[in-house]
Amino acid sequence: MTMSVDLLLKLIVVVSLVVFRIYWLVAEQRAYHNLPLTSKRRYRLMRIFRILEGGFYGVTLLMLAGFDPLRFTPTIFSYFAGYVIFYAGIAVALAGRMALGNNWTHMIDYQIKHEQKLVTHGIFTYIRHPMYSGFIAIFTGLFIVMASWIYVPVFFLLTTYIFSQAKKEEYLLARHFGKEYLRYIHHSKMFIPFAF
């Protein structure tokens, strides 16, 4: 694969990621109309989250510019697999986000909103955390397409944080929705349909 085709393919992925993120921010603003004011801790965590996110995009742009000492050479098959995984992750995350509607809160909040409903339709029929599953798939695809070992520690940190966060959210939802949520847990998987 020529260097210009490689750069173009990576650029398409980064542009897709930016468009996805813009949609996410707009949807976040709409969902926050019903969110009660929270502590200063939330604002500190959100600031840290935004700084880390900015750092991630900065490193990705440097890699696009050719500054990547940890690059590996992907095969055509791995490029294709990376694209499929990346775009499948975006589709899963968007399906989960749209199904939640105004029930959604940012992962650092994990709180129950006023008049929140338990969402068990759409993709939530199969998995309880489709957005987290989608983010893990997005990073997996990004790692393969960008062909850099830099994403490996990011992937492990993100996956560890997501699993911990999902457990906290499940505890909170079980306390709030009680037996209804416990029944839902028995008929769905956490991250991967029919598996885990």
Order of alpha helices (4+ residues) and beta strands (2+ residues): alpha-alpha-alpha-alpha-alpha-alpha
